[in-house]
Amino acid sequence: MDTRHAPASTPSGHSPVRRRLPPALRMHQILDAALVQFAEGGYAETRMDDIARRAGLSKGGLYAHFRSKERVFEALLERGLAPLPLDVAALVDFAPDLRTLIERFLAQVYEWIGQPDRIRVLRLLLTESQRVPELVQRWREEAVAQHLRAVTDMLRRARERGLCGDTVLIEQPWLALSPLVHGIVLTLTEPPGSTAGWIERRDAHVRLLCEVLGATAR
């Protein structure tokens, strides 16, 4: 059987319709299904059969793409935790003032990190990180480090334009993102799907950075 043809569920019980999907789209379909399955049943209780069924594939069809549940989990984290591409130069060059720069920067970051699927992945990372320590370490070295470098670059450029002065945030960029990290932790402890307080936390983050960085420009 061609495993690239996925069955679509039919309430009538008739033979399902099978569709050929491009490999990249099929991979996304599998990972979307795996994310829901891991979130609902947990990593330990999830079987390859469960992922295949939710993705509308045979078990053989799933194994044609992933050799194990561990590899599915790793691919899911790799996709969900890929760093946000930021054009720092454009952000700074086209910002008329400090507040606009901070608002635009944090709007992109909060929109990216606040996607429901990404929150689910972060929740999985929090609860299952001991299963893939190498992947977590790589995420810290690549994605987290890239975001911190972006903050440093942005603030240095802002200083050169006179939007802000010297600040400890340039040397310690994690401080600039600390409110975001705290907001993520709060979100992860809330019921899945809850978005209460996310916008308010972002707006408070904007005000905080404006006050701190604005004071350095005086």
C-alpha positions in Angstrom: 0.0 0.0 0.0 1.3 3.5 -0.8 1.7 5.1 2.6 1.7 8.5 1.1 -2.1 8.2 0.7 -3.9 9.1 3.8 -7.4 7.9 4.8 -9.9 10.5 5.5 -12.4 9.5 8.2 -15.9 8.9 7.0 -18.9 8.8 9.4 -20.8 6.4 7.1 -18.1 3.7 7.5 -17.5 3.5 3.8 -13.9 3.0 2.4 -12.0 6.2 3.2 -10.9 8.5 0.5 -7.1 8.6 0.1 -5.2 11.6 -0.9 -1.6 12.0 -2.0 0.2 14.7 -0.1 3.6 16.3 -0.8 6.2 14.9 1.7 6.6 18.3 3.5 2.8 18.7 3.9 2.6 15.1 5.2 5.3 15.7 7.7 3.4 18.8 9.0 0.2 16.7 9.2 2.0 14.0 11.3 3.6 16.5 13.6 0.3 18.4 14.1 -1.4 15.1 15.0 1.5 14.1 17.3 1.3 17.4 19.1 -2.4 16.9 20.0 -1.7 13.3 21.0 1.2 14.1 23.2 -0.7 17.0 24.8 -3.7 14.9 25.5 -2.1 11.6 26.5 1.4 12.5 27.6 4.6 11.2 26.1 4.8 8.0 28.0 1.3 6.8 27.2 1.4 7.8 23.5 2.1 5.0 21.0 3.0 5.2 17.4 -0.4 3.6 16.7 -2.1 6.5 18.4 -0.1 9.1 16.3 -0.8 7.2 13.1 -4.5 6.9 13.8 -4.8 10.6 14.6 -2.9 11.5 11.5 -5.0 9.2 9.3 -2.2 7.0 8.4 -1.4 3.3 8.7 1.3 2.4 11.2 3.6 1.5 8.2 2.8 4.9 6.7 4.0 6.6 9.8 7.2 4.6 10.0 8.0 5.6 6.5 8.5 9.1 7.9 9.6 8.5 11.5 11.5 5.4 12.8 10.4 5.9 16.4 8.2 7.9 18.8 11.3 9.6 20.1 12.1 10.9 16.6 8.6 12.2 16.2 8.9 14.0 19.6 12.3 15.5 18.6 11.0 16.7 15.2 8.0 18.3 17.0 10.3 20.2 19.3 12.6 21.2 16.5 9.7 22.6 14.6 8.0 24.4 17.5 11.1 25.9 19.0 12.8 27.2 15.9 14.0 30.8 16.5 12.0 33.7 15.4 13.5 35.5 12.4 14.0 39.1 13.3 15.2 41.9 11.0 16.7 44.0 13.8 18.2 46.6 11.4 14.8 47.3 9.8 13.2 47.5 13.2 15.6 50.2 14.4 16.0 52.1 11.2 12.3 52.6 10.7 11.3 53.3 14.3 10.6 57.0 14.8 11.1 56.8 18.5 12.0 54.4 21.3 8.4 53.4 22.2 7.6 52.5 18.6 10.7 50.3 18.4 9.9 48.4 21.6 6.2 48.0 20.6 7.1 46.6 17.2 9.8 44.3 18.6 7.6 42.9 21.4 4.6 42.6 19.2 6.5 40.2 16.9 8.0 38.2 19.8 4.7 37.9 21.7 2.8 37.0 18.6 5.3 34.3 17.7 5.7 32.8 21.2 2.0 33.1 22.0 0.8 30.8 19.1 -1.3 28.0 20.7 0.7 25.2 19.1 4.0 26.8 20.3 2.6 27.1 23.9 1.7 23.4 23.7 5.3 22.6 22.6 6.7 24.6 25.4 4.5 22.8 27.9 5.8 19.5 26.5 9.3 20.8 26.8 8.7 21.7 30.4 7.2 18.3 31.3 9.3 16.0 29.1 12.6 17.8 28.7 14.5 15.0 30.5 13.8 12.7 27.6 15.7 14.8 25.1 18.4 16.7 27.0 20.6 17.1 23.9 17.7 18.7 22.0 17.0 21.1 24.9 20.6 22.1 25.1 20.8 22.7 21.4 17.6 24.8 21.6 19.3 26.9 24.3 22.5 27.3 22.3 20.7 28.1 19.1 17.2 29.6 19.5 17.6 31.2 22.9 21.1 32.5 22.2 19.9 33.9 18.9 17.1 35.9 20.6 19.5 37.3 23.1 21.9 38.4 20.4 19.0 40.1 18.6 18.2 42.1 21.8 21.8 43.1 22.2 22.1 44.1 18.5 18.8 46.1 18.6 19.8 48.0 21.7 23.2 48.8 20.4 21.7 50.2 17.2 19.1 52.1 19.2 21.9 53.6 21.2 23.7 54.7 18.1 20.6 56.4 16.9 20.2 58.2 20.2 17.0 56.4 21.1 18.5 55.1 24.3 21.8 55.4 26.2 24.1 52.9 27.8 22.2 50.2 29.6 23.0 47.0 31.4 20.4 45.4 29.1 23.0 45.5 26.3 25.5 43.3 28.2 22.8 41.3 30.0 20.0 40.9 27.3 18.2 38.2 29.3 17.0 41.0 31.6 15.1 42.6 28.8 13.3 39.3 28.1 12.6 38.3 31.7 9.0 39.6 31.7 8.3 37.5 28.7 9.8 34.4 30.3 7.7 35.0 33.5 4.6 35.5 31.3 5.3 32.1 29.6 5.6 30.4 32.9 2.3 31.9 34.0 0.7 30.8 30.7 2.0 27.2 31.1 0.4 26.9 34.5 -3.0 28.1 33.2 -5.6 25.8 31.5 -4.6 24.8 27.9 -6.0 27.3 25.4 -6.2 30.1 27.9 -5.0 33.5 26.7 -6.1 35.5 29.7 -3.6 38.2 30.5 -1.3 37.7 27.5 -1.9 41.1 25.9 -1.8 42.8 29.3 1.6 41.2 30.1 2.9 42.3 26.7 1.7 45.9 27.3 3.2 46.0 30.7 6.5 44.7 29.2 6.4 47.6 26.7 5.9 50.1 29.5 8.7 48.6 31.6 11.3 48.7 28.8 10.2 52.2 27.8 10.7 53.5 31.4 14.1 51.7 31.8 15.5 52.6 28.4 13.9 56.0 28.3 15.7 57.0 31.5 19.1 56.1 30.0 18.5 58.6 27.1 18.1 61.6 29.4 
